[in-house]
Amino acid sequence: MQVQFSGTRISGFSACNRFTGQLTEDSRGFSITQITTTRMACSSVREEIEREFLYLLNDYRTIARDGDRILIIGPNREVLSFSKINPSSK
């Protein structure tokens, strides 16, 4: 999984496809809306991982930085954690 932020846009790779979405702020915190993806064919395992990831991403409320990690925290305190990777380690 890869996630990138640029202004009010979020984009990345979600196990099988590339995705993009819009970051908006409301009284409950941040939300990620208008998520769109490419439509590549993948294994059923990757498709399930991607489906779960995008479902969770769509319901998250808080975005925070913790050192070199970005935390996306959901309404029930679920956490997606992303760490910066060194491009040479890809």
PyMOL Python script that loads the backbone (N, CA, C, O; Angstrom):
from pymol import cmd

cmd.read_pdbstr("""\
ATOM      1  N   MET A   1       0.833  -1.166   0.000  1.00  0.00           N
ATOM      2  CA  MET A   1       0.000   0.000   0.000  1.00  0.00           C
ATOM      3  C   MET A   1       0.885   1.239   0.000  1.00  0.00           C
ATOM      4  O   MET A   1       1.905   1.289   0.686  1.00  0.00           O
ATOM      5  N   GLN A   2       0.489   2.216  -0.762  1.00  0.00           N
ATOM      6  CA  GLN A   2       1.177   3.506  -0.794  1.00  0.00           C
ATOM      7  C   GLN A   2       0.136   4.605  -0.711  1.00  0.00           C
ATOM      8  O   GLN A   2      -0.931   4.515  -1.318  1.00  0.00           O
ATOM      9  N   VAL A   3       0.461   5.654   0.055  1.00  0.00           N
ATOM     10  CA  VAL A   3      -0.433   6.798   0.188  1.00  0.00           C
ATOM     11  C   VAL A   3       0.383   8.064   0.044  1.00  0.00           C
ATOM     12  O   VAL A   3       1.466   8.181   0.618  1.00  0.00           O
ATOM     13  N   GLN A   4      -0.135   9.017  -0.724  1.00  0.00           N
ATOM     14  CA  GLN A   4       0.499  10.329  -0.892  1.00  0.00           C
ATOM     15  C   GLN A   4      -0.556  11.401  -0.673  1.00  0.00           C
ATOM     16  O   GLN A   4      -1.711  11.249  -1.069  1.00  0.00           O
ATOM     17  N   PHE A   5      -0.133  12.502  -0.027  1.00  0.00           N
ATOM     18  CA  PHE A   5      -1.014  13.639   0.199  1.00  0.00           C
ATOM     19  C   PHE A   5      -0.479  14.829  -0.574  1.00  0.00           C
ATOM     20  O   PHE A   5       0.730  15.061  -0.607  1.00  0.00           O
ATOM     21  N   SER A   6      -1.370  15.579  -1.194  1.00  0.00           N
ATOM     22  CA  SER A   6      -0.995  16.798  -1.908  1.00  0.00           C
ATOM     23  C   SER A   6      -2.164  17.775  -1.803  1.00  0.00           C
ATOM     24  O   SER A   6      -3.169  17.632  -2.500  1.00  0.00           O
ATOM     25  N   GLY A   7      -2.023  18.764  -0.931  1.00  0.00           N
ATOM     26  CA  GLY A   7      -3.123  19.700  -0.718  1.00  0.00           C
ATOM     27  C   GLY A   7      -4.337  18.981  -0.184  1.00  0.00           C
ATOM     28  O   GLY A   7      -4.278  18.361   0.878  1.00  0.00           O
ATOM     29  N   THR A   8      -5.435  19.057  -0.906  1.00  0.00           N
ATOM     30  CA  THR A   8      -6.661  18.381  -0.479  1.00  0.00           C
ATOM     31  C   THR A   8      -6.879  17.061  -1.211  1.00  0.00           C
ATOM     32  O   THR A   8      -7.990  16.531  -1.208  1.00  0.00           O
ATOM     33  N   ARG A   9      -5.840  16.526  -1.833  1.00  0.00           N
ATOM     34  CA  ARG A   9      -5.929  15.255  -2.557  1.00  0.00           C
ATOM     35  C   ARG A   9      -5.144  14.172  -1.820  1.00  0.00           C
ATOM     36  O   ARG A   9      -4.109  14.438  -1.209  1.00  0.00           O
ATOM     37  N   ILE A  10      -5.655  12.958  -1.892  1.00  0.00           N
ATOM     38  CA  ILE A  10      -4.949  11.776  -1.414  1.00  0.00           C
ATOM     39  C   ILE A  10      -4.906  10.815  -2.595  1.00  0.00           C
ATOM     40  O   ILE A  10      -5.881  10.691  -3.337  1.00  0.00           O
ATOM     41  N   SER A  11      -3.783  10.140  -2.767  1.00  0.00           N
ATOM     42  CA  SER A  11      -3.662   9.174  -3.858  1.00  0.00           C
ATOM     43  C   SER A  11      -2.718   8.078  -3.416  1.00  0.00           C
ATOM     44  O   SER A  11      -2.034   8.208  -2.401  1.00  0.00           O
ATOM     45  N   GLY A  12      -2.678   7.008  -4.172  1.00  0.00           N
ATOM     46  CA  GLY A  12      -1.764   5.939  -3.826  1.00  0.00           C
ATOM     47  C   GLY A  12      -2.071   4.647  -4.552  1.00  0.00           C
ATOM     48  O   GLY A  12      -2.742   4.625  -5.584  1.00  0.00           O
ATOM     49  N   PHE A  13      -1.551   3.564  -3.973  1.00  0.00           N
ATOM     50  CA  PHE A  13      -1.704   2.219  -4.515  1.00  0.00           C
ATOM     51  C   PHE A  13      -2.362   1.377  -3.432  1.00  0.00           C
ATOM     52  O   PHE A  13      -1.903   1.372  -2.290  1.00  0.00           O
ATOM     53  N   SER A  14      -3.418   0.672  -3.769  1.00  0.00           N
ATOM     54  CA  SER A  14      -4.218  -0.044  -2.767  1.00  0.00           C
ATOM     55  C   SER A  14      -4.241  -1.554  -2.997  1.00  0.00           C
ATOM     56  O   SER A  14      -5.311  -2.150  -3.118  1.00  0.00           O
ATOM     57  N   ALA A  15      -3.079  -2.161  -3.056  1.00  0.00           N
ATOM     58  CA  ALA A  15      -2.902  -3.614  -3.199  1.00  0.00           C
ATOM     59  C   ALA A  15      -3.037  -4.105  -4.631  1.00  0.00           C
ATOM     60  O   ALA A  15      -2.364  -5.058  -5.023  1.00  0.00           O
ATOM     61  N   CYS A  16      -3.895  -3.468  -5.415  1.00  0.00           N
ATOM     62  CA  CYS A  16      -4.128  -3.924  -6.781  1.00  0.00           C
ATOM     63  C   CYS A  16      -4.208  -2.753  -7.762  1.00  0.00           C
ATOM     64  O   CYS A  16      -3.709  -2.842  -8.884  1.00  0.00           O
ATOM     65  N   ASN A  17      -4.827  -1.675  -7.342  1.00  0.00           N
ATOM     66  CA  ASN A  17      -5.097  -0.533  -8.207  1.00  0.00           C
ATOM     67  C   ASN A  17      -4.563   0.769  -7.622  1.00  0.00           C
ATOM     68  O   ASN A  17      -4.269   0.855  -6.430  1.00  0.00           O
ATOM     69  N   ARG A  18      -4.444   1.764  -8.466  1.00  0.00           N
ATOM     70  CA  ARG A  18      -4.149   3.119  -8.020  1.00  0.00           C
ATOM     71  C   ARG A  18      -5.469   3.760  -7.618  1.00  0.00           C
ATOM     72  O   ARG A  18      -6.517   3.450  -8.186  1.00  0.00           O
ATOM     73  N   PHE A  19      -5.414   4.654  -6.639  1.00  0.00           N
ATOM     74  CA  PHE A  19      -6.626   5.339  -6.213  1.00  0.00           C
ATOM     75  C   PHE A  19      -6.344   6.819  -6.009  1.00  0.00           C
ATOM     76  O   PHE A  19      -5.193   7.230  -5.864  1.00  0.00           O
ATOM     77  N   THR A  20      -7.397   7.604  -5.999  1.00  0.00           N
ATOM     78  CA  THR A  20      -7.316   9.020  -5.671  1.00  0.00           C
ATOM     79  C   THR A  20      -8.602   9.397  -4.954  1.00  0.00           C
ATOM     80  O   THR A  20      -9.642   8.769  -5.147  1.00  0.00           O
ATOM     81  N   GLY A  21      -8.518  10.431  -4.125  1.00  0.00           N
ATOM     82  CA  GLY A  21      -9.694  10.888  -3.395  1.00  0.00           C
ATOM     83  C   GLY A  21      -9.522  12.325  -2.950  1.00  0.00           C
ATOM     84  O   GLY A  21      -8.465  12.926  -3.138  1.00  0.00           O
ATOM     85  N   GLN A  22     -10.558  12.859  -2.367  1.00  0.00           N
ATOM     86  CA  GLN A  22     -10.599  14.243  -1.909  1.00  0.00           C
ATOM     87  C   GLN A  22     -10.617  14.263  -0.382  1.00  0.00           C
ATOM     88  O   GLN A  22     -11.420  13.566   0.238  1.00  0.00           O
ATOM     89  N   LEU A  23      -9.730  15.063   0.229  1.00  0.00           N
ATOM     90  CA  LEU A  23      -9.740  15.263   1.676  1.00  0.00           C
ATOM     91  C   LEU A  23     -10.651  16.440   1.986  1.00  0.00           C
ATOM     92  O   LEU A  23     -10.494  17.519   1.417  1.00  0.00           O
ATOM     93  N   THR A  24     -11.602  16.232   2.888  1.00  0.00           N
ATOM     94  CA  THR A  24     -12.469  17.321   3.329  1.00  0.00           C
ATOM     95  C   THR A  24     -12.522  17.318   4.848  1.00  0.00           C
ATOM     96  O   THR A  24     -12.298  16.286   5.482  1.00  0.00           O
ATOM     97  N   GLU A  25     -12.816  18.464   5.425  1.00  0.00           N
ATOM     98  CA  GLU A  25     -12.904  18.579   6.877  1.00  0.00           C
ATOM     99  C   GLU A  25     -14.323  18.975   7.245  1.00  0.00           C
ATOM    100  O   GLU A  25     -14.917  19.858   6.628  1.00  0.00           O
ATOM    101  N   ASP A  26     -14.862  18.299   8.272  1.00  0.00           N
ATOM    102  CA  ASP A  26     -16.181  18.654   8.770  1.00  0.00           C
ATOM    103  C   ASP A  26     -16.129  18.700  10.293  1.00  0.00           C
ATOM    104  O   ASP A  26     -15.043  18.650  10.870  1.00  0.00           O
ATOM    105  N   SER A  27     -17.276  18.795  10.950  1.00  0.00           N
ATOM    106  CA  SER A  27     -17.309  18.932  12.408  1.00  0.00           C
ATOM    107  C   SER A  27     -16.751  17.713  13.133  1.00  0.00           C
ATOM    108  O   SER A  27     -16.358  17.827  14.294  1.00  0.00           O
ATOM    109  N   ARG A  28     -16.704  16.562  12.494  1.00  0.00           N
ATOM    110  CA  ARG A  28     -16.178  15.337  13.114  1.00  0.00           C
ATOM    111  C   ARG A  28     -14.700  15.121  12.838  1.00  0.00           C
ATOM    112  O   ARG A  28     -14.093  14.228  13.429  1.00  0.00           O
ATOM    113  N   GLY A  29     -14.114  15.903  11.968  1.00  0.00           N
ATOM    114  CA  GLY A  29     -12.708  15.726  11.605  1.00  0.00           C
ATOM    115  C   GLY A  29     -12.568  15.671  10.099  1.00  0.00           C
ATOM    116  O   GLY A  29     -13.347  16.286   9.370  1.00  0.00           O
ATOM    117  N   PHE A  30     -11.583  14.940   9.641  1.00  0.00           N
ATOM    118  CA  PHE A  30     -11.355  14.800   8.205  1.00  0.00           C
ATOM    119  C   PHE A  30     -12.134  13.620   7.659  1.00  0.00           C
ATOM    120  O   PHE A  30     -12.400  12.648   8.366  1.00  0.00           O
ATOM    121  N   SER A  31     -12.488  13.719   6.412  1.00  0.00           N
ATOM    122  CA  SER A  31     -13.043  12.564   5.713  1.00  0.00           C
ATOM    123  C   SER A  31     -12.405  12.505   4.332  1.00  0.00           C
ATOM    124  O   SER A  31     -11.946  13.511   3.792  1.00  0.00           O
ATOM    125  N   ILE A  32     -12.391  11.323   3.788  1.00  0.00           N
ATOM    126  CA  ILE A  32     -11.837  11.096   2.458  1.00  0.00           C
ATOM    127  C   ILE A  32     -13.004  10.673   1.580  1.00  0.00           C
ATOM    128  O   ILE A  32     -13.621   9.631   1.801  1.00  0.00           O
ATOM    129  N   THR A  33     -13.296  11.495   0.585  1.00  0.00           N
ATOM    130  CA  THR A  33     -14.469  11.264  -0.256  1.00  0.00           C
ATOM    131  C   THR A  33     -14.052  11.180  -1.717  1.00  0.00           C
ATOM    132  O   THR A  33     -12.892  11.396  -2.066  1.00  0.00           O
ATOM    133  N   GLN A  34     -15.010  10.867  -2.544  1.00  0.00           N
ATOM    134  CA  GLN A  34     -14.804  10.808  -3.986  1.00  0.00           C
ATOM    135  C   GLN A  34     -13.628   9.902  -4.356  1.00  0.00           C
ATOM    136  O   GLN A  34     -12.827  10.240  -5.228  1.00  0.00           O
ATOM    137  N   ILE A  35     -13.530   8.750  -3.687  1.00  0.00           N
ATOM    138  CA  ILE A  35     -12.447   7.811  -3.975  1.00  0.00           C
ATOM    139  C   ILE A  35     -12.734   7.110  -5.298  1.00  0.00           C
ATOM    140  O   ILE A  35     -13.800   6.523  -5.483  1.00  0.00           O
ATOM    141  N   THR A  36     -11.783   7.177  -6.205  1.00  0.00           N
ATOM    142  CA  THR A  36     -11.878   6.468  -7.476  1.00  0.00           C
ATOM    143  C   THR A  36     -10.638   5.598  -7.639  1.00  0.00           C
ATOM    144  O   THR A  36      -9.578   5.907  -7.096  1.00  0.00           O
ATOM    145  N   THR A  37     -10.776   4.518  -8.383  1.00  0.00           N
ATOM    146  CA  THR A  37      -9.655   3.602  -8.592  1.00  0.00           C
ATOM    147  C   THR A  37      -9.564   3.209 -10.056  1.00  0.00           C
ATOM    148  O   THR A  37     -10.515   3.346 -10.825  1.00  0.00           O
ATOM    149  N   THR A  38      -8.385   2.714 -10.413  1.00  0.00           N
ATOM    150  CA  THR A  38      -8.251   2.058 -11.708  1.00  0.00           C
ATOM    151  C   THR A  38      -8.940   0.706 -11.588  1.00  0.00           C
ATOM    152  O   THR A  38      -9.392   0.352 -10.499  1.00  0.00           O
ATOM    153  N   ARG A  39      -9.035  -0.044 -12.646  1.00  0.00           N
ATOM    154  CA  ARG A  39      -9.769  -1.318 -12.636  1.00  0.00           C
ATOM    155  C   ARG A  39      -8.912  -2.467 -13.160  1.00  0.00           C
ATOM    156  O   ARG A  39      -9.282  -3.135 -14.126  1.00  0.00           O
ATOM    157  N   MET A  40      -7.775  -2.693 -12.525  1.00  0.00           N
ATOM    158  CA  MET A  40      -6.891  -3.783 -12.924  1.00  0.00           C
ATOM    159  C   MET A  40      -7.408  -5.106 -12.358  1.00  0.00           C
ATOM    160  O   MET A  40      -7.990  -5.139 -11.274  1.00  0.00           O
ATOM    161  N   ALA A  41      -7.195  -6.173 -13.084  1.00  0.00           N
ATOM    162  CA  ALA A  41      -7.552  -7.503 -12.603  1.00  0.00           C
ATOM    163  C   ALA A  41      -6.470  -7.993 -11.643  1.00  0.00           C
ATOM    164  O   ALA A  41      -5.277  -7.857 -11.914  1.00  0.00           O
ATOM    165  N   CYS A  42      -6.901  -8.561 -10.523  1.00  0.00           N
ATOM    166  CA  CYS A  42      -5.959  -9.054  -9.508  1.00  0.00           C
ATOM    167  C   CYS A  42      -6.465 -10.373  -8.943  1.00  0.00           C
ATOM    168  O   CYS A  42      -7.581 -10.807  -9.228  1.00  0.00           O
ATOM    169  N   SER A  43      -5.624 -10.993  -8.141  1.00  0.00           N
ATOM    170  CA  SER A  43      -6.039 -12.219  -7.465  1.00  0.00           C
ATOM    171  C   SER A  43      -7.145 -11.893  -6.464  1.00  0.00           C
ATOM    172  O   SER A  43      -7.277 -10.749  -6.030  1.00  0.00           O
ATOM    173  N   SER A  44      -7.926 -12.888  -6.104  1.00  0.00           N
ATOM    174  CA  SER A  44      -9.023 -12.665  -5.156  1.00  0.00           C
ATOM    175  C   SER A  44      -8.504 -12.193  -3.800  1.00  0.00           C
ATOM    176  O   SER A  44      -9.178 -11.419  -3.120  1.00  0.00           O
ATOM    177  N   VAL A  45      -7.322 -12.645  -3.400  1.00  0.00           N
ATOM    178  CA  VAL A  45      -6.732 -12.213  -2.127  1.00  0.00           C
ATOM    179  C   VAL A  45      -6.423 -10.720  -2.164  1.00  0.00           C
ATOM    180  O   VAL A  45      -6.775  -9.987  -1.240  1.00  0.00           O
ATOM    181  N   ARG A  46      -5.767 -10.269  -3.229  1.00  0.00           N
ATOM    182  CA  ARG A  46      -5.454  -8.838  -3.356  1.00  0.00           C
ATOM    183  C   ARG A  46      -6.727  -7.998  -3.459  1.00  0.00           C
ATOM    184  O   ARG A  46      -6.803  -6.909  -2.890  1.00  0.00           O
ATOM    185  N   GLU A  47      -7.715  -8.499  -4.178  1.00  0.00           N
ATOM    186  CA  GLU A  47      -8.971  -7.761  -4.299  1.00  0.00           C
ATOM    187  C   GLU A  47      -9.638  -7.588  -2.939  1.00  0.00           C
ATOM    188  O   GLU A  47     -10.183  -6.523  -2.652  1.00  0.00           O
ATOM    189  N   GLU A  48      -9.603  -8.617  -2.102  1.00  0.00           N
ATOM    190  CA  GLU A  48     -10.197  -8.529  -0.765  1.00  0.00           C
ATOM    191  C   GLU A  48      -9.432  -7.539   0.113  1.00  0.00           C
ATOM    192  O   GLU A  48     -10.045  -6.746   0.828  1.00  0.00           O
ATOM    193  N   ILE A  49      -8.103  -7.578   0.065  1.00  0.00           N
ATOM    194  CA  ILE A  49      -7.288  -6.624   0.827  1.00  0.00           C
ATOM    195  C   ILE A  49      -7.606  -5.206   0.383  1.00  0.00           C
ATOM    196  O   ILE A  49      -7.799  -4.317   1.212  1.00  0.00           O
ATOM    197  N   GLU A  50      -7.661  -4.998  -0.911  1.00  0.00           N
ATOM    198  CA  GLU A  50      -7.951  -3.673  -1.444  1.00  0.00           C
ATOM    199  C   GLU A  50      -9.344  -3.199  -1.048  1.00  0.00           C
ATOM    200  O   GLU A  50      -9.514  -2.049  -0.644  1.00  0.00           O
ATOM    201  N   ARG A  51     -10.326  -4.060  -1.158  1.00  0.00           N
ATOM    202  CA  ARG A  51     -11.702  -3.700  -0.804  1.00  0.00           C
ATOM    203  C   ARG A  51     -11.780  -3.263   0.664  1.00  0.00           C
ATOM    204  O   ARG A  51     -12.413  -2.255   0.979  1.00  0.00           O
ATOM    205  N   GLU A  52     -11.144  -4.014   1.551  1.00  0.00           N
ATOM    206  CA  GLU A  52     -11.143  -3.681   2.979  1.00  0.00           C
ATOM    207  C   GLU A  52     -10.409  -2.367   3.239  1.00  0.00           C
ATOM    208  O   GLU A  52     -10.886  -1.530   4.005  1.00  0.00           O
ATOM    209  N   PHE A  53      -9.257  -2.184   2.607  1.00  0.00           N
ATOM    210  CA  PHE A  53      -8.479  -0.953   2.767  1.00  0.00           C
ATOM    211  C   PHE A  53      -9.291   0.266   2.331  1.00  0.00           C
ATOM    212  O   PHE A  53      -9.362   1.252   3.065  1.00  0.00           O
ATOM    213  N   LEU A  54      -9.898   0.214   1.159  1.00  0.00           N
ATOM    214  CA  LEU A  54     -10.669   1.355   0.659  1.00  0.00           C
ATOM    215  C   LEU A  54     -11.913   1.607   1.502  1.00  0.00           C
ATOM    216  O   LEU A  54     -12.308   2.757   1.692  1.00  0.00           O
ATOM    217  N   TYR A  55     -12.530   0.552   2.007  1.00  0.00           N
ATOM    218  CA  TYR A  55     -13.678   0.714   2.904  1.00  0.00           C
ATOM    219  C   TYR A  55     -13.253   1.458   4.166  1.00  0.00           C
ATOM    220  O   TYR A  55     -13.915   2.407   4.586  1.00  0.00           O
ATOM    221  N   LEU A  56     -12.145   1.025   4.769  1.00  0.00           N
ATOM    222  CA  LEU A  56     -11.661   1.678   5.987  1.00  0.00           C
ATOM    223  C   LEU A  56     -11.225   3.109   5.714  1.00  0.00           C
ATOM    224  O   LEU A  56     -11.525   4.013   6.494  1.00  0.00           O
ATOM    225  N   LEU A  57     -10.526   3.314   4.624  1.00  0.00           N
ATOM    226  CA  LEU A  57     -10.045   4.650   4.278  1.00  0.00           C
ATOM    227  C   LEU A  57     -11.215   5.624   4.127  1.00  0.00           C
ATOM    228  O   LEU A  57     -11.104   6.790   4.505  1.00  0.00           O
ATOM    229  N   ASN A  58     -12.301   5.163   3.592  1.00  0.00           N
ATOM    230  CA  ASN A  58     -13.476   6.006   3.369  1.00  0.00           C
ATOM    231  C   ASN A  58     -14.131   6.459   4.675  1.00  0.00           C
ATOM    232  O   ASN A  58     -14.887   7.430   4.664  1.00  0.00           O
ATOM    233  N   ASP A  59     -13.866   5.789   5.796  1.00  0.00           N
ATOM    234  CA  ASP A  59     -14.540   6.092   7.062  1.00  0.00           C
ATOM    235  C   ASP A  59     -13.605   6.676   8.119  1.00  0.00           C
ATOM    236  O   ASP A  59     -13.949   6.687   9.301  1.00  0.00           O
ATOM    237  N   TYR A  60     -12.447   7.154   7.722  1.00  0.00           N
ATOM    238  CA  TYR A  60     -11.500   7.664   8.710  1.00  0.00           C
ATOM    239  C   TYR A  60     -11.722   9.131   8.997  1.00  0.00           C
ATOM    240  O   TYR A  60     -12.224   9.867   8.147  1.00  0.00           O
ATOM    241  N   ARG A  61     -11.346   9.567  10.206  1.00  0.00           N
ATOM    242  CA  ARG A  61     -11.686  10.892  10.690  1.00  0.00           C
ATOM    243  C   ARG A  61     -10.497  11.765  11.055  1.00  0.00           C
ATOM    244  O   ARG A  61     -10.578  12.984  10.903  1.00  0.00           O
ATOM    245  N   THR A  62      -9.420  11.205  11.518  1.00  0.00           N
ATOM    246  CA  THR A  62      -8.292  12.001  11.991  1.00  0.00           C
ATOM    247  C   THR A  62      -7.037  11.597  11.243  1.00  0.00           C
ATOM    248  O   THR A  62      -6.768  10.410  11.057  1.00  0.00           O
ATOM    249  N   ILE A  63      -6.275  12.585  10.816  1.00  0.00           N
ATOM    250  CA  ILE A  63      -4.987  12.334  10.177  1.00  0.00           C
ATOM    251  C   ILE A  63      -3.937  13.009  11.043  1.00  0.00           C
ATOM    252  O   ILE A  63      -4.020  14.210  11.301  1.00  0.00           O
ATOM    253  N   ALA A  64      -2.940  12.237  11.497  1.00  0.00           N
ATOM    254  CA  ALA A  64      -1.919  12.770  12.401  1.00  0.00           C
ATOM    255  C   ALA A  64      -0.544  12.291  11.968  1.00  0.00           C
ATOM    256  O   ALA A  64      -0.409  11.286  11.270  1.00  0.00           O
ATOM    257  N   ARG A  65       0.468  13.027  12.393  1.00  0.00           N
ATOM    258  CA  ARG A  65       1.850  12.630  12.138  1.00  0.00           C
ATOM    259  C   ARG A  65       2.456  12.171  13.453  1.00  0.00           C
ATOM    260  O   ARG A  65       2.275  12.817  14.485  1.00  0.00           O
ATOM    261  N   ASP A  66       3.174  11.056  13.416  1.00  0.00           N
ATOM    262  CA  ASP A  66       3.877  10.528  14.580  1.00  0.00           C
ATOM    263  C   ASP A  66       5.286  10.192  14.127  1.00  0.00           C
ATOM    264  O   ASP A  66       5.539   9.093  13.633  1.00  0.00           O
ATOM    265  N   GLY A  67       6.210  11.143  14.294  1.00  0.00           N
ATOM    266  CA  GLY A  67       7.568  10.953  13.793  1.00  0.00           C
ATOM    267  C   GLY A  67       7.550  10.839  12.287  1.00  0.00           C
ATOM    268  O   GLY A  67       7.104  11.754  11.595  1.00  0.00           O
ATOM    269  N   ASP A  68       8.034   9.718  11.773  1.00  0.00           N
ATOM    270  CA  ASP A  68       8.071   9.524  10.319  1.00  0.00           C
ATOM    271  C   ASP A  68       6.846   8.765   9.801  1.00  0.00           C
ATOM    272  O   ASP A  68       6.829   8.323   8.652  1.00  0.00           O
ATOM    273  N   ARG A  69       5.833   8.616  10.641  1.00  0.00           N
ATOM    274  CA  ARG A  69       4.628   7.893  10.235  1.00  0.00           C
ATOM    275  C   ARG A  69       3.432   8.841  10.111  1.00  0.00           C
ATOM    276  O   ARG A  69       3.336   9.838  10.827  1.00  0.00           O
ATOM    277  N   ILE A  70       2.532   8.513   9.199  1.00  0.00           N
ATOM    278  CA  ILE A  70       1.236   9.174   9.094  1.00  0.00           C
ATOM    279  C   ILE A  70       0.209   8.184   9.643  1.00  0.00           C
ATOM    280  O   ILE A  70       0.169   7.025   9.231  1.00  0.00           O
ATOM    281  N   LEU A  71      -0.613   8.649  10.568  1.00  0.00           N
ATOM    282  CA  LEU A  71      -1.659   7.825  11.157  1.00  0.00           C
ATOM    283  C   LEU A  71      -3.012   8.337  10.685  1.00  0.00           C
ATOM    284  O   LEU A  71      -3.289   9.534  10.763  1.00  0.00           O
ATOM    285  N   ILE A  72      -3.836   7.449  10.205  1.00  0.00           N
ATOM    286  CA  ILE A  72      -5.202   7.783   9.830  1.00  0.00           C
ATOM    287  C   ILE A  72      -6.087   7.009  10.802  1.00  0.00           C
ATOM    288  O   ILE A  72      -6.111   5.778  10.791  1.00  0.00           O
ATOM    289  N   ILE A  73      -6.818   7.748  11.647  1.00  0.00           N
ATOM    290  CA  ILE A  73      -7.535   7.157  12.777  1.00  0.00           C
ATOM    291  C   ILE A  73      -9.036   7.219  12.525  1.00  0.00           C
ATOM    292  O   ILE A  73      -9.577   8.271  12.184  1.00  0.00           O
ATOM    293  N   GLY A  74      -9.694   6.092  12.695  1.00  0.00           N
ATOM    294  CA  GLY A  74     -11.124   5.995  12.424  1.00  0.00           C
ATOM    295  C   GLY A  74     -11.999   6.385  13.593  1.00  0.00           C
ATOM    296  O   GLY A  74     -11.501   6.657  14.685  1.00  0.00           O
ATOM    297  N   PRO A  75     -13.303   6.413  13.371  1.00  0.00           N
ATOM    298  CA  PRO A  75     -14.246   6.833  14.408  1.00  0.00           C
ATOM    299  C   PRO A  75     -14.274   5.897  15.612  1.00  0.00           C
ATOM    300  O   PRO A  75     -14.656   6.315  16.705  1.00  0.00           O
ATOM    301  N   ASN A  76     -13.881   4.654  15.433  1.00  0.00           N
ATOM    302  CA  ASN A  76     -13.812   3.700  16.543  1.00  0.00           C
ATOM    303  C   ASN A  76     -12.379   3.456  16.990  1.00  0.00           C
ATOM    304  O   ASN A  76     -12.079   2.436  17.609  1.00  0.00           O
ATOM    305  N   ARG A  77     -11.495   4.401  16.671  1.00  0.00           N
ATOM    306  CA  ARG A  77     -10.072   4.393  17.048  1.00  0.00           C
ATOM    307  C   ARG A  77      -9.252   3.358  16.284  1.00  0.00           C
ATOM    308  O   ARG A  77      -8.158   3.010  16.727  1.00  0.00           O
ATOM    309  N   GLU A  78      -9.745   2.855  15.149  1.00  0.00           N
ATOM    310  CA  GLU A  78      -8.926   1.999  14.303  1.00  0.00           C
ATOM    311  C   GLU A  78      -7.830   2.872  13.709  1.00  0.00           C
ATOM    312  O   GLU A  78      -8.049   4.057  13.457  1.00  0.00           O
ATOM    313  N   VAL A  79      -6.658   2.298  13.484  1.00  0.00           N
ATOM    314  CA  VAL A  79      -5.536   3.090  12.981  1.00  0.00           C
ATOM    315  C   VAL A  79      -4.931   2.435  11.744  1.00  0.00           C
ATOM    316  O   VAL A  79      -4.599   1.250  11.749  1.00  0.00           O
ATOM    317  N   LEU A  80      -4.794   3.234  10.681  1.00  0.00           N
ATOM    318  CA  LEU A  80      -3.976   2.851   9.534  1.00  0.00           C
ATOM    319  C   LEU A  80      -2.684   3.626   9.686  1.00  0.00           C
ATOM    320  O   LEU A  80      -2.717   4.848   9.834  1.00  0.00           O
ATOM    321  N   SER A  81      -1.554   2.952   9.653  1.00  0.00           N
ATOM    322  CA  SER A  81      -0.253   3.591   9.852  1.00  0.00           C
ATOM    323  C   SER A  81       0.585   3.445   8.589  1.00  0.00           C
ATOM    324  O   SER A  81       0.730   2.349   8.048  1.00  0.00           O
ATOM    325  N   PHE A  82       1.138   4.573   8.122  1.00  0.00           N
ATOM    326  CA  PHE A  82       1.959   4.585   6.919  1.00  0.00           C
ATOM    327  C   PHE A  82       3.313   5.177   7.252  1.00  0.00           C
ATOM    328  O   PHE A  82       3.394   6.222   7.896  1.00  0.00           O
ATOM    329  N   SER A  83       4.377   4.517   6.818  1.00  0.00           N
ATOM    330  CA  SER A  83       5.743   5.000   7.033  1.00  0.00           C
ATOM    331  C   SER A  83       6.363   5.391   5.710  1.00  0.00           C
ATOM    332  O   SER A  83       6.116   4.759   4.683  1.00  0.00           O
ATOM    333  N   LYS A  84       7.167   6.431   5.744  1.00  0.00           N
ATOM    334  CA  LYS A  84       7.883   6.856   4.548  1.00  0.00           C
ATOM    335  C   LYS A  84       8.915   5.794   4.202  1.00  0.00           C
ATOM    336  O   LYS A  84       9.606   5.273   5.078  1.00  0.00           O
ATOM    337  N   ILE A  85       9.011   5.481   2.918  1.00  0.00           N
ATOM    338  CA  ILE A  85      10.007   4.508   2.484  1.00  0.00           C
ATOM    339  C   ILE A  85      11.084   5.214   1.683  1.00  0.00           C
ATOM    340  O   ILE A  85      10.841   6.240   1.049  1.00  0.00           O
ATOM    341  N   ASN A  86      12.253   4.655   1.724  1.00  0.00           N
ATOM    342  CA  ASN A  86      13.374   5.163   0.953  1.00  0.00           C
ATOM    343  C   ASN A  86      13.189   4.687  -0.485  1.00  0.00           C
ATOM    344  O   ASN A  86      13.088   3.482  -0.714  1.00  0.00           O
ATOM    345  N   PRO A  87      13.142   5.601  -1.465  1.00  0.00           N
ATOM    346  CA  PRO A  87      12.928   5.184  -2.860  1.00  0.00           C
ATOM    347  C   PRO A  87      13.898   4.114  -3.340  1.00  0.00           C
ATOM    348  O   PRO A  87      13.541   3.310  -4.202  1.00  0.00           O
ATOM    349  N   SER A  88      15.104   4.082  -2.812  1.00  0.00           N
ATOM    350  CA  SER A  88      16.073   3.076  -3.253  1.00  0.00           C
ATOM    351  C   SER A  88      15.760   1.697  -2.693  1.00  0.00           C
ATOM    352  O   SER A  88      16.342   0.710  -3.141  1.00  0.00           O
ATOM    353  N   SER A  89      14.836   1.602  -1.704  1.00  0.00           N
ATOM    354  CA  SER A  89      14.509   0.302  -1.124  1.00  0.00           C
ATOM    355  C   SER A  89      13.297  -0.342  -1.775  1.00  0.00           C
ATOM    356  O   SER A  89      12.884  -1.422  -1.351  1.00  0.00           O
ATOM    357  N   LYS A  90      12.710   0.284  -2.794  1.00  0.00           N
ATOM    358  CA  LYS A  90      11.534  -0.275  -3.484  1.00  0.00           C
ATOM    359  C   LYS A  90      11.893  -1.527  -4.224  1.00  0.00           C
ATOM    360  O   LYS A  90      11.034  -2.136  -4.861  1.00  0.00           O
TER     361      LYS A  90
END
""", "prot")
cmd.dss("prot")
cmd.show_as("cartoon", "prot")
cmd.util.cbc("prot")
cmd.orient("prot")
